[in-house]
Amino acid sequence: MAGDNSYKPGEIVKISGVYSVVHDDAKHTFEVTCVEGEHFLPTRSGKGAHFELKYAATHSHKHGELQSTEARS
């Protein structure tokens, strides 16, 4: 069931991570990676799907232990 960690297609991703795409019938669930600042994409079926955060993850470009290519120049 959709809760506080549930998002609709078109909303902006606030937390990078792995999300379950859940259809209303709950029969067609699969996982995708979504990146902070991008939009949750619509599904082919169009109706009744939402995204649920399973595992949050920091995008590699924002992680303090990793250097971006700009920092190496």
Secondary structure, 3 states (H helix, E strand, C coil): CCCCCEECCCCECCCCEEEEEECCCCCCCEEEEECCCCECCCCCCCCCCEEEEEEECCCHHHCCCCCCHHHHC
